[in-house]
Amino acid sequence: MASDPIPAPPCCFHTRAVISILTITNQKLITLKKISIAALIAATAACAANTASAQGTERIATLTVENDLFVGEDNGYTNGTYFSWAHGGLSEFNDENLPDWIHAISRNLYISTMSGKRRGVSYLVGQAMQTPADITQPELIEDDVPYVGLLLWQGSLHAYDDHLADKLSLAWGIAGPAAGAKHTQTTLHQWVGADEPMGWGHQINNELAFRVGAERLWRIVRFTLAEQTGFDMIGIGSAGVGTLKSNVAAGLSFRFGYGLDRSFPTATVLPGREINPLAGSVAHSWSLFFNVLGEYVANDISIDGNTFSDSHAVKLEHWQNQFVAGLAFNWERWAFLLSNVKASERHEQQIEPGDFGSLSVTYHF
């Protein structure tokens, strides 16, 4: 008589259950990553199609890399890589130069109805990540920022003249494991021989996030020293609301250089984080700039953690400031921007202020 099969011990059932759960979870995560990337690609393709159909306009592409290693550190805001493209020289926004859904939303807004303005539209896709100062610790570091990965799409409408420059933008994306930041940082550190990040198991949960923002720059003072070389001072005002970040900010920008009149609309408040893809639209100009900005931050997903679920978070410092110094250089079809951002404490437990660098390379088609 055949003997009855020997039942597996309970621990085997538990092991199989755990393996099944981990497999299902991993499959769901991979699927969510694919959906996130597919959604960004679809939005990108739709906007690119409109860009291509806008005949007789300036077309600009920019690659931007941000990293705190540019300033010799590896903590806080760790890395951001963005690709943006734009077209300018528009007299108005319409169905030929904007996707239908953007035109439907914006056609009656101030950015579209102000008279006597030149206009442009820009799009950005990218990935950003944040880690605590010590990435070698596998345990949760309760008094430092959470691990955050962000996969982002942003569309911006620009309206400008020689004295005022306005921007209205919509950003949306996914924060959490589906953004793929763990894989990006781990792979990059393996390539360069840096410490392996061990704490990504504590990153915030997956969450769809958005932000609507508006910005205005206006020239307050300008002096011409010789030919087109001179100095100007630009006032800055911006505000935004969303689960990514809600804030109100004001500040000043001081520039010294050549061709400042032509490059005014391309001035950028925070070159390290707010990319201005129109920067390649002006040939033969250069400037040294210094920006100072103060802001009140109501919420910030990189500090507060998830909006709709529990995750690691630290206490947000609502009043913040940033100092930016850099060099912008345009020649023929190419433009380069190098900047250094020094920021005040973003959370109450932060010991040292933030510090990171940014490099942008632009080509004007």
C-alpha contacts under 8 A as a table, 3 or more apart, distances in Angstrom:
res1	aa1	res2	aa2	distance
8	A	12	C	6.21
8	A	13	F	7.30
9	P	12	C	5.62
9	P	13	F	7.13
10	P	13	F	5.25
10	P	14	H	6.39
11	C	14	H	4.97
11	C	15	T	6.07
12	C	15	T	4.96
12	C	16	R	6.06
13	F	16	R	5.11
13	F	17	A	6.05
14	H	17	A	5.06
14	H	18	V	6.13
15	T	18	V	5.12
15	T	19	I	6.11
16	R	19	I	5.05
16	R	20	S	6.02
17	A	20	S	5.04
17	A	21	I	6.10
18	V	21	I	5.09
18	V	22	L	6.09
19	I	22	L	5.10
19	I	23	T	5.98
20	S	23	T	5.06
20	S	24	I	6.09
21	I	24	I	5.17
21	I	25	T	6.00
22	L	25	T	5.02
22	L	26	N	5.95
23	T	26	N	5.12
23	T	27	Q	6.06
24	I	27	Q	5.06
24	I	28	K	6.12
25	T	28	K	5.10
25	T	29	L	6.15
26	N	29	L	5.01
26	N	30	I	6.15
27	Q	30	I	5.14
27	Q	31	T	6.08
28	K	31	T	4.99
28	K	32	L	6.06
29	L	32	L	5.04
29	L	33	K	6.16
29	L	177	P	7.36
29	L	178	A	6.21
30	I	33	K	5.07
30	I	34	K	6.24
30	I	178	A	7.37
31	T	34	K	5.07
31	T	35	I	6.16
32	L	35	I	4.97
32	L	36	S	6.05
32	L	178	A	5.90
33	K	36	S	5.09
33	K	37	I	6.15
33	K	178	A	4.51
33	K	179	A	6.51
33	K	180	G	7.10
34	K	37	I	5.19
34	K	38	A	5.91
35	I	38	A	5.00
35	I	39	A	6.03
36	S	39	A	5.18
36	S	40	L	6.36
36	S	151	L	7.94
36	S	173	G	7.81
36	S	174	I	7.05
36	S	178	A	7.20
36	S	179	A	7.63
37	I	40	L	5.16
37	I	41	I	6.11
38	A	41	I	5.01
38	A	42	A	6.04
39	A	42	A	5.07
39	A	43	A	6.22
40	L	43	A	5.13
40	L	44	T	5.96
40	L	125	V	7.48
40	L	152	L	7.79
40	L	153	W	6.47
41	I	44	T	4.91
41	I	45	A	5.96
42	A	45	A	5.13
42	A	46	A	6.19
43	A	46	A	5.24
43	A	47	C	6.25
44	T	47	C	5.26
44	T	48	A	5.95
44	T	123	Y	7.85
44	T	125	V	7.82
45	A	48	A	4.99
45	A	49	A	6.10
46	A	49	A	5.25
46	A	50	N	6.71
46	A	99	P	6.85
47	C	50	N	5.23
47	C	51	T	6.25
47	C	98	L	7.13
47	C	99	P	6.05
47	C	123	Y	7.64
48	A	51	T	4.87
48	A	52	A	6.10
49	A	52	A	5.19
49	A	53	S	6.35
50	N	53	S	5.09
50	N	54	A	6.35
50	N	96	E	6.20
50	N	97	N	5.21
50	N	98	L	5.75
50	N	99	P	6.15
51	T	54	A	5.37
51	T	86	A	7.59
51	T	87	H	6.73
51	T	97	N	5.94
51	T	98	L	7.47
52	A	55	Q	7.28
53	S	96	E	6.39
53	S	97	N	6.80
54	A	57	T	6.34
54	A	96	E	5.93
54	A	97	N	5.05
57	T	87	H	6.02
57	T	88	G	5.81
57	T	89	G	5.50
57	T	90	L	6.68
58	E	86	A	7.86
58	E	87	H	4.99
58	E	88	G	5.03
58	E	89	G	6.00
58	E	281	S	6.99
58	E	364	H	7.40
58	E	365	F	6.99
59	R	85	W	7.33
59	R	86	A	5.70
59	R	87	H	4.39
59	R	88	G	6.82
59	R	364	H	5.96
59	R	365	F	5.26
60	I	85	W	5.41
60	I	86	A	5.09
60	I	87	H	6.13
60	I	277	P	6.78
60	I	278	L	6.78
60	I	280	G	6.25
60	I	281	S	7.07
60	I	362	T	6.91
60	I	363	Y	5.79
60	I	364	H	4.52
60	I	365	F	5.94
61	A	83	F	7.45
61	A	84	S	5.76
61	A	85	W	4.20
61	A	86	A	6.50
61	A	277	P	6.92
61	A	362	T	5.61
61	A	363	Y	5.42
61	A	364	H	6.63
61	A	365	F	7.95
62	T	83	F	5.77
62	T	84	S	5.12
62	T	85	W	6.09
62	T	277	P	6.16
62	T	360	S	6.63
62	T	361	V	5.58
62	T	362	T	4.20
62	T	363	Y	6.45
63	L	81	T	7.62
63	L	82	Y	5.92
63	L	83	F	4.72
63	L	84	S	6.55
63	L	360	S	5.65
63	L	361	V	5.43
63	L	362	T	6.52
64	T	80	G	7.95
64	T	81	T	5.80
64	T	82	Y	5.17
64	T	83	F	6.42
64	T	275	I	7.93
64	T	358	S	7.09
64	T	359	L	5.69
64	T	360	S	4.23
64	T	361	V	6.49
65	V	79	N	7.52
65	V	80	G	5.83
65	V	81	T	4.68
65	V	82	Y	6.59
65	V	358	S	5.78
65	V	359	L	5.45
65	V	360	S	6.50
66	E	70	F	7.98
66	E	78	T	7.98
66	E	79	N	5.47
66	E	80	G	4.91
66	E	81	T	6.36
66	E	272	G	6.43
66	E	356	F	7.13
66	E	357	G	5.75
66	E	358	S	4.29
66	E	359	L	6.46
67	N	70	F	5.74
67	N	77	Y	7.48
67	N	78	T	5.59
67	N	79	N	4.48
67	N	80	G	6.53
67	N	356	F	5.75
67	N	357	G	5.69
67	N	358	S	6.54
68	D	71	V	5.59
68	D	72	G	6.71
68	D	73	E	5.46
68	D	74	D	5.63
68	D	75	N	6.96
68	D	77	Y	6.77
68	D	78	T	5.62
68	D	79	N	6.91
68	D	355	D	6.34
68	D	356	F	3.98
68	D	357	G	5.90
69	L	72	G	4.66
69	L	73	E	4.91
69	L	74	D	5.62
69	L	78	T	7.86
69	L	356	F	7.14
69	L	357	G	7.66
70	F	73	E	7.49
70	F	356	F	6.40
70	F	357	G	5.18
70	F	358	S	7.57
71	V	340	N	7.95
71	V	355	D	6.96
71	V	356	F	5.85
71	V	357	G	6.23
74	D	78	T	6.26
74	D	133	A	6.94
75	N	78	T	5.79
75	N	130	Q	7.77
75	N	131	T	6.19
75	N	132	P	5.81
75	N	133	A	4.22
75	N	134	D	7.21
76	G	130	Q	5.65
76	G	131	T	5.35
76	G	132	P	5.42
76	G	133	A	5.95
76	G	145	V	7.24
76	G	354	G	6.89
77	Y	129	M	6.64
77	Y	130	Q	4.64
77	Y	131	T	6.67
77	Y	354	G	7.56
77	Y	356	F	7.43
78	T	128	A	7.90
78	T	129	M	5.90
78	T	130	Q	5.13
78	T	131	T	6.36
79	N	128	A	5.75
79	N	129	M	5.56
79	N	130	Q	7.09
80	G	126	G	7.20
80	G	127	Q	5.67
80	G	128	A	4.09
80	G	129	M	6.40
81	T	126	G	5.50
81	T	127	Q	5.57
81	T	128	A	6.49
82	Y	124	L	6.68
82	Y	125	V	5.68
82	Y	126	G	4.05
82	Y	127	Q	6.55
83	F	124	L	5.75
83	F	125	V	5.56
83	F	126	G	6.18
84	S	122	S	7.01
84	S	123	Y	5.45
84	S	124	L	4.14
84	S	125	V	6.37
84	S	277	P	6.24
85	W	122	S	5.71
85	W	123	Y	5.58
85	W	124	L	6.66
85	W	277	P	6.18
86	A	120	G	7.12
86	A	121	V	5.59
86	A	122	S	4.04
86	A	123	Y	6.29
86	A	277	P	5.96
86	A	278	L	6.50
87	H	90	L	7.96
87	H	120	G	5.64
87	H	121	V	5.71
87	H	122	S	6.58
87	H	278	L	7.58
88	G	118	R	7.91
88	G	119	R	5.96
88	G	120	G	3.91
88	G	121	V	6.43
88	G	278	L	7.20
88	G	281	S	7.77
89	G	118	R	6.23
89	G	119	R	6.04
89	G	120	G	6.32
90	L	93	F	7.16
90	L	118	R	5.92
90	L	119	R	4.82
90	L	120	G	5.91
91	S	117	K	7.13
91	S	118	R	5.52
91	S	119	R	6.00
92	E	112	S	6.96
92	E	118	R	7.57
92	E	119	R	6.41
93	F	97	N	6.40
93	F	98	L	6.70
93	F	103	H	7.22
93	F	107	R	7.51
93	F	112	S	6.47
93	F	119	R	7.52
94	N	97	N	5.70
94	N	98	L	6.00
94	N	103	H	6.42
94	N	107	R	7.94
95	D	98	L	5.28
95	D	99	P	6.39
95	D	100	D	5.90
95	D	103	H	6.46
96	E	99	P	7.71
98	L	102	I	6.38
98	L	103	H	5.83
98	L	121	V	7.88
99	P	102	I	5.48
99	P	103	H	6.24
100	D	103	H	5.17
100	D	104	A	6.03
101	W	104	A	5.10
101	W	105	I	6.33
102	I	105	I	5.24
102	I	106	S	6.07
103	H	106	S	5.17
103	H	107	R	5.42
104	A	107	R	5.77
105	I	108	N	7.55
105	I	109	L	7.90
106	S	109	L	5.15
106	S	111	I	7.42
106	S	112	S	6.61
107	R	112	S	5.72
107	R	113	T	7.44
108	N	112	S	6.49
108	N	113	T	6.47
109	L	112	S	5.64
109	L	113	T	6.33
110	Y	113	T	5.05
110	Y	114	M	5.77
111	I	114	M	6.23
111	I	157	L	7.13
111	I	158	H	7.17
111	I	159	A	6.12
111	I	166	D	7.24
111	I	167	K	7.49
111	I	168	L	7.01
112	S	159	A	7.69
114	M	117	K	6.66
116	G	161	D	7.57
117	K	159	A	5.81
117	K	160	Y	5.34
117	K	161	D	5.51
118	R	159	A	5.70
118	R	160	Y	5.40
118	R	161	D	6.19
119	R	157	L	7.56
119	R	158	H	5.41
119	R	159	A	4.48
119	R	160	Y	6.34
120	G	157	L	6.12
120	G	158	H	4.94
120	G	159	A	6.61
120	G	278	L	7.80
121	V	155	G	7.52
121	V	156	S	5.77
121	V	157	L	4.67
121	V	158	H	5.90
122	S	155	G	5.86
122	S	156	S	5.21
122	S	157	L	6.59
122	S	158	H	7.94
122	S	277	P	6.44
122	S	278	L	7.69
123	Y	153	W	7.41
123	Y	154	Q	5.60
123	Y	155	G	4.48
123	Y	156	S	6.31
124	L	152	L	7.83
124	L	153	W	5.61
124	L	154	Q	5.01
124	L	155	G	6.47
125	V	151	L	7.72
125	V	152	L	5.56
125	V	153	W	4.51
125	V	154	Q	6.50
126	G	151	L	5.99
126	G	152	L	5.36
126	G	153	W	6.77
127	Q	149	G	7.41
127	Q	150	L	5.58
127	Q	151	L	4.60
127	Q	152	L	6.15
127	Q	179	A	7.38
127	Q	181	A	7.44
128	A	149	G	5.96
128	A	150	L	5.18
128	A	151	L	6.69
128	A	181	A	7.32
129	M	147	Y	7.54
129	M	148	V	5.52
129	M	149	G	4.44
129	M	150	L	6.17
129	M	181	A	6.03
130	Q	145	V	7.92
130	Q	146	P	7.44
130	Q	147	Y	5.57
130	Q	148	V	5.07
130	Q	149	G	6.56
130	Q	302	S	7.49
131	T	135	I	6.86
131	T	145	V	6.75
131	T	146	P	6.40
131	T	147	Y	4.65
131	T	148	V	6.70
132	P	135	I	6.29
132	P	141	I	7.66
132	P	144	D	5.61
132	P	145	V	5.30
132	P	146	P	6.49
132	P	147	Y	6.68
133	A	144	D	7.46
134	D	137	Q	6.24
135	I	138	P	7.77
135	I	195	D	7.57
135	I	196	E	7.36
135	I	197	P	4.84
135	I	198	M	5.92
135	I	199	G	6.27
136	T	195	D	6.77
136	T	196	E	6.60
136	T	197	P	5.64
136	T	198	M	5.30
136	T	199	G	7.21
137	Q	140	L	7.66
137	Q	141	I	7.81
137	Q	197	P	7.92
137	Q	198	M	5.85
137	Q	199	G	6.13
138	P	198	M	4.76
138	P	199	G	4.56
138	P	201	G	7.96
139	E	199	G	6.53
140	L	199	G	6.99
140	L	202	H	6.38
141	I	144	D	5.79
142	E	145	V	7.88
142	E	312	H	7.51
142	E	313	A	7.89
142	E	314	V	7.54
143	D	314	V	6.63
143	D	349	Q	5.97
143	D	350	Q	7.98
144	D	314	V	6.76
144	D	349	Q	6.82
144	D	350	Q	6.96
145	V	302	S	7.32
145	V	303	I	6.06
145	V	313	A	6.63
145	V	314	V	6.20
145	V	347	H	7.97
146	P	202	H	7.22
146	P	203	Q	5.98
146	P	204	I	6.86
146	P	302	S	6.92
146	P	303	I	6.91
146	P	305	G	7.07
146	P	312	H	5.81
146	P	313	A	6.05
146	P	314	V	7.73
147	Y	199	G	7.41
147	Y	200	W	6.11
147	Y	202	H	6.51
147	Y	203	Q	4.27
147	Y	204	I	6.53
148	V	175	A	6.89
148	V	176	G	6.19
148	V	181	A	7.73
148	V	203	Q	5.57
148	V	204	I	6.00
148	V	302	S	6.25
149	G	175	A	5.53
149	G	176	G	5.35
149	G	177	P	6.76
149	G	179	A	5.53
149	G	180	G	6.84
149	G	181	A	4.87
149	G	182	K	7.44
149	G	203	Q	7.79
150	L	173	G	7.00
150	L	174	I	5.84
150	L	175	A	4.42
150	L	176	G	6.60
150	L	179	A	5.25
150	L	181	A	7.19
151	L	173	G	5.44
151	L	174	I	5.43
151	L	175	A	6.46
151	L	179	A	4.92
151	L	180	G	7.85
152	L	171	A	6.96
152	L	172	W	5.90
152	L	173	G	4.35
152	L	174	I	6.75
153	W	171	A	5.68
153	W	172	W	5.57
153	W	173	G	5.93
154	Q	169	S	6.88
154	Q	170	L	5.62
154	Q	171	A	4.12
154	Q	172	W	6.45
155	G	169	S	5.59
155	G	170	L	5.48
155	G	171	A	6.48
156	S	167	K	6.51
156	S	168	L	5.55
156	S	169	S	4.09
156	S	170	L	6.49
157	L	167	K	5.60
157	L	168	L	5.29
157	L	169	S	6.31
158	H	165	A	7.26
158	H	166	D	5.72
158	H	167	K	4.61
158	H	168	L	6.73
159	A	165	A	5.93
159	A	166	D	5.24
159	A	167	K	6.56
160	Y	163	H	7.63
160	Y	164	L	5.59
160	Y	165	A	4.12
160	Y	166	D	6.04
160	Y	265	P	6.27
161	D	164	L	5.58
161	D	165	A	6.41
161	D	265	P	7.32
162	D	165	A	7.99
162	D	261	D	6.95
162	D	262	R	7.76
162	D	264	F	7.05
162	D	265	P	7.46
163	H	218	W	5.55
163	H	219	R	5.34
163	H	264	F	7.90
164	L	216	R	7.12
164	L	217	L	5.75
164	L	218	W	4.52
164	L	219	R	6.76
164	L	265	P	7.69
165	A	216	R	5.70
165	A	217	L	5.11
165	A	218	W	6.43
165	A	265	P	5.64
166	D	214	A	7.48
166	D	215	E	5.69
166	D	216	R	4.54
166	D	217	L	6.51
167	K	214	A	5.68
167	K	215	E	5.13
167	K	216	R	6.50
168	L	212	V	7.70
168	L	213	G	5.89
168	L	214	A	4.55
168	L	215	E	6.57
169	S	212	V	5.82
169	S	213	G	5.21
169	S	214	A	6.36
170	L	210	F	7.43
170	L	211	R	5.93
170	L	212	V	4.66
170	L	213	G	6.49
171	A	210	F	5.39
171	A	211	R	5.15
171	A	212	V	6.43
172	W	208	L	7.43
172	W	209	A	5.61
172	W	210	F	4.10
172	W	211	R	6.46
173	G	208	L	5.89
173	G	209	A	5.54
173	G	210	F	6.48
174	I	178	A	7.02
174	I	179	A	6.17
174	I	206	N	6.78
174	I	207	E	5.64
174	I	208	L	4.53
174	I	209	A	5.81
175	A	178	A	7.00
175	A	179	A	5.88
175	A	204	I	7.55
175	A	205	N	7.31
175	A	206	N	5.49
175	A	207	E	5.30
175	A	208	L	6.42
175	A	209	A	6.87
176	G	179	A	5.73
176	G	180	G	7.90
176	G	203	Q	6.61
176	G	204	I	5.34
176	G	205	N	4.88
176	G	206	N	4.12
176	G	207	E	6.41
177	P	180	G	5.72
177	P	181	A	7.05
177	P	182	K	7.28
177	P	203	Q	7.29
177	P	204	I	7.64
177	P	205	N	6.77
177	P	206	N	6.04
178	A	206	N	6.37
180	G	183	H	5.58
180	G	184	T	6.41
181	A	184	T	4.98
181	A	185	Q	6.07
182	K	185	Q	5.42
182	K	186	T	6.01
182	K	200	W	6.20
183	H	186	T	5.20
183	H	187	T	5.97
184	T	187	T	5.36
184	T	188	L	6.10
185	Q	188	L	5.09
185	Q	189	H	6.03
185	Q	197	P	7.46
186	T	189	H	5.27
186	T	190	Q	6.23
186	T	196	E	6.17
186	T	197	P	6.35
187	T	190	Q	5.12
187	T	191	W	6.35
188	L	191	W	5.13
188	L	192	V	6.41
189	H	192	V	5.23
189	H	193	G	5.63
189	H	194	A	4.69
189	H	195	D	6.44
189	H	196	E	6.30
190	Q	193	G	5.12
190	Q	194	A	6.43
190	Q	195	D	7.99
190	Q	196	E	7.23
191	W	194	A	7.91
197	P	200	W	6.99
198	M	201	G	7.73
199	G	202	H	5.85
199	G	203	Q	7.56
200	W	203	Q	5.25
202	H	312	H	7.23
203	Q	311	S	7.76
203	Q	312	H	7.44
204	I	305	G	6.05
204	I	306	N	6.24
204	I	311	S	5.46
204	I	312	H	6.58
205	N	306	N	6.60
205	N	309	S	7.56
205	N	311	S	6.75
207	E	306	N	7.04
207	E	307	T	7.98
209	A	242	G	7.45
209	A	243	T	5.44
209	A	244	L	5.61
210	F	242	G	5.38
210	F	243	T	5.60
210	F	244	L	5.53
211	R	240	G	6.60
211	R	241	V	5.51
211	R	242	G	4.06
211	R	243	T	6.37
211	R	244	L	5.73
211	R	245	K	6.53
211	R	246	S	7.58
212	V	240	G	5.47
212	V	241	V	5.53
212	V	242	G	6.26
213	G	238	S	7.36
213	G	239	A	5.73
213	G	240	G	3.97
213	G	241	V	6.52
214	A	238	S	5.60
214	A	239	A	5.55
214	A	240	G	6.25
215	E	236	I	7.58
215	E	237	G	5.78
215	E	238	S	4.17
215	E	239	A	6.59
216	R	236	I	6.08
216	R	237	G	5.30
216	R	238	S	6.27
217	L	234	I	6.39
217	L	235	G	5.58
217	L	236	I	4.91
217	L	237	G	6.60
218	W	234	I	5.49
218	W	235	G	5.22
218	W	236	I	6.92
219	R	222	R	7.32
219	R	232	D	7.19
219	R	233	M	6.09
219	R	234	I	4.48
219	R	235	G	6.28
220	I	232	D	7.55
220	I	233	M	5.68
220	I	234	I	5.55
220	I	235	G	6.38
221	V	232	D	5.36
221	V	233	M	5.13
221	V	234	I	7.19
222	R	230	G	7.36
222	R	231	F	5.66
222	R	232	D	4.04
222	R	233	M	6.43
223	F	230	G	5.46
223	F	231	F	5.20
223	F	232	D	6.21
224	T	227	E	7.12
224	T	228	Q	6.68
224	T	229	T	6.01
224	T	230	G	4.25
224	T	231	F	6.56
225	L	228	Q	7.63
225	L	229	T	5.72
225	L	230	G	4.94
225	L	231	F	7.71
226	A	229	T	5.25
226	A	230	G	6.88
228	Q	258	Y	5.45
228	Q	259	G	5.38
228	Q	260	L	7.42
229	T	256	F	7.65
229	T	257	G	5.48
229	T	258	Y	4.26
229	T	259	G	6.47
229	T	260	L	7.47
230	G	256	F	5.84
230	G	257	G	5.74
230	G	258	Y	6.48
230	G	260	L	7.15
231	F	254	F	7.51
231	F	255	R	5.65
231	F	256	F	4.47
231	F	257	G	6.59
231	F	260	L	7.67
232	D	254	F	6.03
232	D	255	R	5.46
232	D	256	F	6.72
232	D	260	L	7.66
233	M	252	L	6.90
233	M	253	S	5.64
233	M	254	F	4.69
233	M	255	R	6.47
234	I	252	L	5.64
234	I	253	S	4.94
234	I	254	F	6.49
235	G	250	A	7.78
235	G	251	G	6.18
235	G	252	L	4.82
235	G	253	S	6.52
236	I	249	A	7.89
236	I	250	A	5.31
236	I	251	G	4.89
236	I	252	L	5.60
236	I	253	S	7.33
236	I	269	V	7.24
236	I	293	L	7.99
237	G	248	V	7.92
237	G	249	A	5.85
237	G	250	A	4.54
237	G	251	G	6.69
238	S	248	V	5.95
238	S	249	A	5.20
238	S	250	A	6.44
239	A	246	S	7.50
239	A	247	N	5.57
239	A	248	V	4.32
239	A	249	A	6.14
240	G	245	K	7.17
240	G	246	S	5.17
240	G	247	N	5.43
240	G	248	V	6.64
241	V	245	K	6.22
241	V	246	S	4.09
241	V	247	N	6.58
242	G	245	K	5.44
242	G	246	S	5.55
243	T	246	S	7.19
243	T	299	N	7.41
243	T	300	D	7.25
243	T	301	I	6.63
243	T	307	T	6.83
244	L	299	N	7.75
244	L	300	D	5.87
244	L	301	I	5.29
244	L	302	S	7.90
245	K	297	V	7.44
245	K	298	A	7.46
245	K	299	N	5.37
245	K	300	D	4.41
245	K	301	I	6.41
246	S	297	V	5.94
246	S	298	A	5.36
246	S	299	N	5.37
246	S	300	D	6.78
247	N	295	E	6.70
247	N	296	Y	5.51
247	N	297	V	4.31
247	N	298	A	5.72
247	N	299	N	7.40
248	V	295	E	5.53
248	V	296	Y	5.45
248	V	297	V	6.74
249	A	293	L	6.81
249	A	294	G	5.66
249	A	295	E	4.03
249	A	296	Y	6.45
250	A	293	L	5.75
250	A	294	G	5.66
250	A	295	E	6.41
251	G	291	N	7.37
251	G	292	V	5.55
251	G	293	L	4.20
251	G	294	G	6.08
252	L	291	N	5.78
252	L	292	V	5.58
252	L	293	L	6.62
253	S	269	V	7.52
253	S	289	F	6.92
253	S	290	F	5.77
253	S	291	N	4.25
253	S	292	V	6.51
254	F	289	F	5.53
254	F	290	F	5.25
254	F	291	N	6.27
255	R	260	L	7.95
255	R	287	S	6.17
255	R	288	L	5.63
255	R	289	F	4.35
255	R	290	F	6.61
256	F	260	L	7.84
256	F	287	S	5.38
256	F	288	L	5.32
256	F	289	F	6.49
257	G	260	L	6.38
257	G	285	S	7.48
257	G	286	W	5.44
257	G	287	S	4.00
257	G	288	L	6.17
258	Y	285	S	5.22
258	Y	286	W	5.30
258	Y	287	S	6.31
259	G	262	R	5.58
259	G	263	S	6.30
259	G	284	H	7.25
259	G	285	S	4.89
259	G	286	W	6.87
260	L	263	S	5.02
260	L	264	F	5.81
260	L	285	S	7.26
260	L	286	W	7.84
260	L	287	S	7.42
261	D	264	F	5.62
262	R	265	P	7.51
262	R	282	V	6.64
263	S	266	T	5.37
263	S	267	A	6.86
263	S	279	A	7.57
263	S	282	V	6.10
263	S	285	S	7.30
264	F	267	A	5.47
265	P	278	L	7.92
266	T	276	N	6.37
266	T	277	P	7.92
266	T	278	L	5.68
266	T	279	A	4.81
267	A	276	N	7.47
267	A	279	A	7.51
268	T	271	P	5.54
268	T	274	E	6.93
268	T	275	I	7.01
268	T	276	N	6.03
269	V	274	E	6.86
269	V	291	N	6.96
270	L	273	R	5.62
270	L	274	E	5.28
270	L	275	I	7.57
270	L	291	N	7.81
270	L	324	V	6.81
270	L	341	V	7.68
271	P	274	E	5.44
271	P	275	I	5.62
271	P	276	N	7.51
271	P	324	V	7.85
271	P	339	S	6.63
271	P	358	S	7.21
272	G	275	I	7.01
272	G	339	S	6.72
272	G	340	N	7.31
272	G	341	V	6.62
272	G	356	F	7.91
272	G	357	G	6.70
272	G	358	S	5.07
272	G	359	L	7.89
276	N	279	A	5.93
277	P	280	G	6.93
277	P	362	T	7.68
278	L	281	S	5.52
279	A	282	V	6.84
279	A	335	A	7.02
279	A	362	T	7.44
280	G	283	A	7.28
280	G	330	N	6.78
280	G	333	R	7.11
280	G	334	W	6.50
280	G	335	A	5.30
280	G	362	T	5.68
280	G	363	Y	6.31
280	G	364	H	5.57
281	S	364	H	6.46
282	V	285	S	6.94
282	V	330	N	6.77
283	A	330	N	5.45
283	A	331	W	5.24
283	A	332	E	5.03
283	A	333	R	6.80
283	A	334	W	7.91
284	H	329	F	7.84
284	H	330	N	5.32
284	H	331	W	4.70
284	H	332	E	6.29
285	S	329	F	6.04
285	S	330	N	5.12
285	S	331	W	6.85
286	W	327	L	7.46
286	W	328	A	5.45
286	W	329	F	4.29
286	W	330	N	6.03
287	S	327	L	5.86
287	S	328	A	5.29
287	S	329	F	6.61
288	L	325	A	7.67
288	L	326	G	5.93
288	L	327	L	4.69
288	L	328	A	6.55
289	F	324	V	7.89
289	F	325	A	5.70
289	F	326	G	5.51
289	F	327	L	6.37
289	F	328	A	7.95
290	F	323	F	7.33
290	F	324	V	5.55
290	F	325	A	4.47
290	F	326	G	6.72
291	N	322	Q	7.93
291	N	323	F	5.71
291	N	324	V	4.94
291	N	325	A	6.48
292	V	321	N	7.44
292	V	322	Q	5.89
292	V	323	F	4.72
292	V	324	V	6.50
293	L	321	N	5.47
293	L	322	Q	5.22
293	L	323	F	6.55
294	G	319	W	7.56
294	G	320	Q	5.92
294	G	321	N	4.30
294	G	322	Q	6.59
295	E	319	W	5.99
295	E	320	Q	5.42
295	E	321	N	6.07
296	Y	318	H	5.45
296	Y	319	W	4.78
296	Y	320	Q	6.37
297	V	300	D	7.17
297	V	317	E	7.73
297	V	318	H	4.81
297	V	319	W	6.42
297	V	320	Q	7.36
298	A	318	H	6.27
299	N	303	I	7.98
299	N	304	D	6.78
299	N	316	L	7.57
300	D	303	I	5.49
300	D	304	D	5.73
300	D	305	G	7.72
300	D	316	L	7.72
301	I	304	D	5.05
301	I	305	G	4.92
301	I	306	N	6.23
301	I	307	T	7.23
302	S	305	G	5.82
303	I	313	A	5.77
303	I	314	V	5.82
303	I	315	K	7.15
303	I	316	L	6.05
303	I	346	R	7.59
303	I	347	H	6.98
304	D	307	T	7.70
304	D	312	H	7.91
304	D	313	A	4.92
304	D	314	V	6.18
304	D	315	K	7.02
304	D	316	L	6.59
305	G	310	D	7.68
305	G	311	S	5.71
305	G	312	H	5.97
305	G	313	A	4.95
305	G	314	V	7.99
306	N	309	S	5.52
306	N	310	D	6.30
306	N	311	S	5.91
307	T	310	D	7.93
314	V	347	H	6.49
314	V	348	E	7.60
314	V	349	Q	7.55
315	K	347	H	5.42
315	K	348	E	5.68
315	K	349	Q	7.42
316	L	346	R	6.23
316	L	347	H	4.44
316	L	348	E	6.34
317	E	320	Q	6.95
317	E	345	E	6.89
317	E	346	R	5.10
317	E	347	H	4.48
317	E	348	E	5.59
318	H	346	R	7.53
320	Q	343	A	7.54
320	Q	344	S	5.74
320	Q	345	E	6.84
320	Q	346	R	6.64
321	N	343	A	5.88
321	N	344	S	5.44
322	Q	341	V	6.82
322	Q	342	K	5.73
322	Q	343	A	4.30
322	Q	344	S	6.32
323	F	341	V	5.84
323	F	342	K	5.19
323	F	343	A	6.29
324	V	339	S	6.80
324	V	340	N	5.69
324	V	341	V	4.59
324	V	342	K	6.37
325	A	339	S	5.62
325	A	340	N	5.50
325	A	341	V	6.82
326	G	337	L	7.28
326	G	338	L	5.48
326	G	339	S	3.98
326	G	340	N	6.19
327	L	337	L	5.78
327	L	338	L	5.42
327	L	339	S	6.43
328	A	335	A	7.44
328	A	336	F	5.83
328	A	337	L	4.42
328	A	338	L	6.59
329	F	335	A	5.62
329	F	336	F	5.25
329	F	337	L	6.40
330	N	333	R	7.65
330	N	334	W	5.86
330	N	335	A	4.15
330	N	336	F	6.40
331	W	334	W	5.39
331	W	335	A	6.19
333	R	363	Y	5.59
333	R	364	H	4.75
333	R	365	F	6.98
334	W	361	V	7.39
334	W	362	T	5.64
334	W	363	Y	4.81
334	W	364	H	6.29
335	A	361	V	5.92
335	A	362	T	4.89
335	A	363	Y	6.52
336	F	359	L	7.43
336	F	360	S	5.66
336	F	361	V	4.84
336	F	362	T	6.31
337	L	358	S	7.84
337	L	359	L	5.77
337	L	360	S	5.08
337	L	361	V	6.77
338	L	357	G	7.51
338	L	358	S	5.76
338	L	359	L	4.71
338	L	360	S	6.60
339	S	357	G	5.72
339	S	358	S	5.29
339	S	359	L	6.73
340	N	355	D	7.33
340	N	356	F	5.94
340	N	357	G	4.42
340	N	358	S	6.41
341	V	354	G	7.82
341	V	355	D	5.70
341	V	356	F	5.52
341	V	357	G	6.15
342	K	353	P	7.01
342	K	354	G	5.62
342	K	355	D	4.57
342	K	356	F	6.84
343	A	346	R	7.97
343	A	353	P	5.70
343	A	354	G	4.81
343	A	355	D	6.34
344	S	353	P	4.89
344	S	354	G	6.31
345	E	348	E	7.10
345	E	350	Q	5.81
345	E	351	I	7.56
345	E	352	E	6.98
345	E	353	P	5.09
345	E	354	G	6.83
346	R	350	Q	7.01
347	H	350	Q	5.54
350	Q	353	P	7.31
